[in-house]
Amino acid sequence: MNRIAYASIAALFFASSVQLANAKEPAPMLKDGELKVPADYKSWPKFLTGVDRPDLKQVRDIYINPIGAGAKPGEQFPNGTITVMELYKAELEADGSVKKTKDGKLVKGALLKVFVMGKDAGWGALAPAGLKTGDWSYSGYMADAQTPTTDAPAACRGCHLPLGDTKDFIARYDEYFQKR
Ligand code: HEC
Protein backbone atom coordinates (compact mmCIF):
# COMPACT_ATOMS: atom_id res chain seq x y z
CA MET A 1 0.00 0.00 0.00
CA ASN A 2 1.36 3.41 -0.84
CA ARG A 3 1.45 6.43 1.39
CA ILE A 4 -1.69 8.01 -0.10
CA ALA A 5 -3.71 4.87 0.61
CA TYR A 6 -2.51 4.87 4.22
CA ALA A 7 -3.39 8.53 4.56
CA SER A 8 -6.91 8.02 3.26
CA ILE A 9 -7.52 5.03 5.52
CA ALA A 10 -6.30 7.11 8.44
CA ALA A 11 -8.61 9.97 7.38
CA LEU A 12 -11.57 7.60 7.15
CA PHE A 13 -10.81 6.18 10.57
CA PHE A 14 -10.52 9.69 11.99
CA ALA A 15 -13.78 10.81 10.39
CA SER A 16 -15.71 7.83 11.72
CA SER A 17 -14.34 8.21 15.24
CA VAL A 18 -15.31 11.91 15.21
CA GLN A 19 -18.78 10.87 14.09
CA LEU A 20 -19.00 8.36 16.93
CA ALA A 21 -17.89 10.97 19.44
CA ASN A 22 -20.62 13.32 18.16
CA ALA A 23 -23.35 10.68 18.03
CA LYS A 24 -25.97 11.81 20.55
CA GLU A 25 -27.86 9.42 22.74
CA PRO A 26 -31.45 9.50 21.48
CA ALA A 27 -33.48 11.99 23.53
CA PRO A 28 -35.96 10.34 25.90
CA MET A 29 -39.51 10.55 24.55
CA LEU A 30 -41.63 13.00 26.49
CA LYS A 31 -45.39 12.98 26.77
CA ASP A 32 -47.20 16.28 27.35
CA GLY A 33 -46.80 17.29 30.98
CA GLU A 34 -43.43 15.54 31.37
CA LEU A 35 -41.20 18.36 30.14
CA LYS A 36 -39.90 20.29 33.17
CA VAL A 37 -39.12 23.99 33.37
CA PRO A 38 -35.32 24.21 33.05
CA ALA A 39 -33.91 25.86 36.20
CA ASP A 40 -31.69 28.30 34.27
CA TYR A 41 -34.24 29.58 31.76
CA LYS A 42 -34.04 33.18 32.99
CA SER A 43 -30.44 33.31 31.75
CA TRP A 44 -31.53 32.32 28.22
CA PRO A 45 -31.98 34.72 25.32
CA LYS A 46 -35.27 36.60 25.53
CA PHE A 47 -37.81 35.62 22.89
CA LEU A 48 -40.20 38.52 23.58
CA THR A 49 -40.89 40.34 26.84
CA GLY A 50 -43.71 42.56 27.99
CA VAL A 51 -46.26 40.90 25.70
CA ASP A 52 -49.47 42.65 26.81
CA ARG A 53 -52.70 40.64 26.82
CA PRO A 54 -55.33 43.20 27.96
CA ASP A 55 -58.03 40.72 26.89
CA LEU A 56 -56.82 38.32 29.60
CA LYS A 57 -55.51 41.03 31.98
CA GLN A 58 -52.06 39.47 31.68
CA VAL A 59 -48.49 40.31 30.69
CA ARG A 60 -46.18 37.62 29.31
CA ASP A 61 -42.39 37.19 29.12
CA ILE A 62 -41.03 34.53 26.78
CA TYR A 63 -37.55 32.98 26.76
CA ILE A 64 -35.89 30.60 24.29
CA ASN A 65 -32.87 28.38 24.91
CA PRO A 66 -29.62 29.02 22.97
CA ILE A 67 -30.31 26.07 20.60
CA GLY A 68 -33.64 27.64 19.60
CA ALA A 69 -32.13 31.12 19.35
CA GLY A 70 -29.89 29.76 16.58
CA ALA A 71 -32.88 29.34 14.23
CA LYS A 72 -33.01 31.47 11.09
CA PRO A 73 -36.15 33.26 9.84
CA GLY A 74 -38.21 31.03 7.57
CA GLU A 75 -36.88 27.87 9.22
CA GLN A 76 -38.35 25.62 11.86
CA PHE A 77 -36.69 25.62 15.27
CA PRO A 78 -34.06 22.87 15.65
CA ASN A 79 -34.51 19.73 17.76
CA GLY A 80 -33.49 20.56 21.32
CA THR A 81 -35.35 23.89 21.29
CA ILE A 82 -37.20 24.82 24.48
CA THR A 83 -39.28 27.94 25.00
CA VAL A 84 -40.64 29.09 28.36
CA MET A 85 -43.46 31.61 28.78
CA GLU A 86 -44.18 33.36 32.09
CA LEU A 87 -47.78 34.49 32.52
CA TYR A 88 -48.16 37.46 34.88
CA LYS A 89 -51.32 39.02 36.24
CA ALA A 90 -51.61 42.65 35.04
CA GLU A 91 -52.03 45.24 37.79
CA LEU A 92 -55.55 46.63 37.99
CA GLU A 93 -57.09 50.00 38.79
CA ALA A 94 -59.61 50.28 41.64
CA ASP A 95 -62.43 49.87 39.08
CA GLY A 96 -60.99 46.55 37.87
CA SER A 97 -59.69 47.86 34.53
CA VAL A 98 -56.05 47.23 33.64
CA LYS A 99 -53.54 49.82 34.86
CA LYS A 100 -51.50 51.41 32.04
CA THR A 101 -48.20 53.31 31.94
CA LYS A 102 -48.16 56.62 30.05
CA ASP A 103 -46.88 54.66 27.03
CA GLY A 104 -50.02 52.52 27.20
CA LYS A 105 -48.20 49.41 28.44
CA LEU A 106 -49.70 47.10 31.05
CA VAL A 107 -47.98 46.76 34.43
CA LYS A 108 -46.67 43.33 35.45
CA GLY A 109 -48.13 42.00 38.71
CA ALA A 110 -47.78 38.57 40.33
CA LEU A 111 -46.54 35.55 38.37
CA LEU A 112 -49.48 33.22 37.67
CA LYS A 113 -48.13 30.35 35.58
CA VAL A 114 -45.12 29.11 33.64
CA PHE A 115 -45.71 27.33 30.30
CA VAL A 116 -43.02 25.36 28.51
CA MET A 117 -42.83 23.76 25.10
CA GLY A 118 -39.87 21.80 23.75
CA LYS A 119 -39.18 19.68 20.69
CA ASP A 120 -36.94 16.76 19.90
CA ALA A 121 -36.77 14.00 17.31
CA GLY A 122 -39.76 11.69 17.56
CA TRP A 123 -41.64 13.46 20.38
CA GLY A 124 -44.54 14.16 18.02
CA ALA A 125 -45.14 10.40 17.79
CA LEU A 126 -46.58 10.54 21.32
CA ALA A 127 -49.05 13.34 20.47
CA PRO A 128 -52.75 12.49 20.57
CA ALA A 129 -54.25 11.74 17.15
CA GLY A 130 -55.24 14.86 15.24
CA LEU A 131 -53.34 17.17 17.60
CA LYS A 132 -49.79 16.68 16.34
CA THR A 133 -47.78 19.91 16.18
CA GLY A 134 -44.52 18.64 14.72
CA ASP A 135 -42.30 17.29 17.50
CA TRP A 136 -43.37 19.80 20.19
CA SER A 137 -44.32 18.67 23.70
CA TYR A 138 -46.23 20.93 26.16
CA SER A 139 -46.36 21.40 29.94
CA GLY A 140 -48.06 23.99 32.11
CA TYR A 141 -47.02 24.83 35.69
CA MET A 142 -48.12 27.16 38.44
CA ALA A 143 -45.90 30.08 39.55
CA ASP A 144 -43.54 27.73 41.44
CA ALA A 145 -42.69 26.26 38.01
CA GLN A 146 -43.21 22.75 39.48
CA THR A 147 -46.87 22.21 40.33
CA PRO A 148 -48.72 21.19 37.15
CA THR A 149 -51.65 23.41 36.14
CA THR A 150 -55.04 21.95 35.36
CA ASP A 151 -54.75 23.19 31.74
CA ALA A 152 -55.36 20.20 29.48
CA PRO A 153 -52.44 19.58 27.11
CA ALA A 154 -55.02 19.10 24.37
CA ALA A 155 -55.96 22.77 24.89
CA CYS A 156 -52.32 23.83 24.36
CA ARG A 157 -52.26 21.83 21.16
CA GLY A 158 -55.69 23.03 20.05
CA CYS A 159 -54.45 26.63 20.10
CA HIS A 160 -50.96 26.05 18.69
CA LEU A 161 -51.97 23.59 15.93
CA PRO A 162 -53.74 26.13 13.68
CA LEU A 163 -50.61 28.32 13.69
CA GLY A 164 -49.24 25.86 11.16
CA ASP A 165 -45.88 24.29 10.45
CA THR A 166 -44.56 27.21 8.38
CA LYS A 167 -44.42 29.10 11.71
CA ASP A 168 -43.43 25.90 13.52
CA PHE A 169 -46.61 26.22 15.66
CA ILE A 170 -45.08 29.23 17.43
CA ALA A 171 -47.59 32.03 18.04
CA ARG A 172 -45.18 34.96 17.93
CA TYR A 173 -42.92 33.51 15.21
CA ASP A 174 -42.94 36.56 12.88
CA GLU A 175 -42.67 39.07 15.71
CA TYR A 176 -39.70 37.21 17.18
CA PHE A 177 -37.67 37.30 13.97
CA GLN A 178 -38.65 40.93 13.26
CA LYS A 179 -37.53 42.12 16.70
CA ARG A 180 -34.51 39.83 17.21
C1 HEC B 1 -56.10 30.16 23.81
C2 HEC B 1 -54.98 29.76 22.98
C3 HEC B 1 -53.74 29.18 23.65
C4 HEC B 1 -53.68 28.14 24.52
C5 HEC B 1 -54.82 27.33 25.11
C6 HEC B 1 -52.27 27.94 24.79
N1 HEC B 1 -51.51 28.83 24.10
FE1 HEC B 1 -49.49 28.98 24.16
N2 HEC B 1 -49.62 30.72 23.16
C7 HEC B 1 -50.76 31.28 22.61
C8 HEC B 1 -50.46 32.60 22.11
C9 HEC B 1 -51.44 33.53 21.39
C10 HEC B 1 -49.11 32.83 22.39
C11 HEC B 1 -48.27 34.10 22.12
C12 HEC B 1 -48.19 34.97 23.36
C13 HEC B 1 -49.46 35.71 23.61
O1 HEC B 1 -49.97 36.40 22.71
O2 HEC B 1 -50.01 35.62 24.73
C14 HEC B 1 -48.61 31.62 23.00
C15 HEC B 1 -47.28 31.43 23.33
C16 HEC B 1 -46.77 30.29 23.92
C17 HEC B 1 -45.38 30.07 24.17
C18 HEC B 1 -44.24 30.97 23.72
C19 HEC B 1 -43.82 30.66 22.26
C20 HEC B 1 -44.82 31.12 21.22
O3 HEC B 1 -45.58 30.24 20.71
O4 HEC B 1 -44.88 32.32 20.91
C21 HEC B 1 -45.30 28.90 24.85
C22 HEC B 1 -44.05 28.23 25.37
C23 HEC B 1 -46.64 28.37 24.99
N3 HEC B 1 -47.53 29.24 24.40
C24 HEC B 1 -46.98 27.19 25.63
C25 HEC B 1 -48.28 26.79 25.86
C26 HEC B 1 -48.64 25.68 26.71
C27 HEC B 1 -47.67 24.77 27.42
C28 HEC B 1 -50.00 25.63 26.75
C29 HEC B 1 -50.89 24.70 27.53
C30 HEC B 1 -50.60 24.54 28.95
C31 HEC B 1 -50.47 26.71 25.88
N4 HEC B 1 -49.41 27.38 25.37
C32 HEC B 1 -51.81 26.97 25.66
C33 HEC B 1 -51.99 30.69 22.59
C34 HEC B 1 -52.37 29.62 23.39
Residues whose N, C-alpha, C, O or C-beta is under 5 A from the ligand:
A	BS01	HEC	R53 R60 I62 T83 V84 M85 F115 V116 M117 Y138 S139 G140 D151 A152 A155 C156 C159 F169 I170 A171 R172
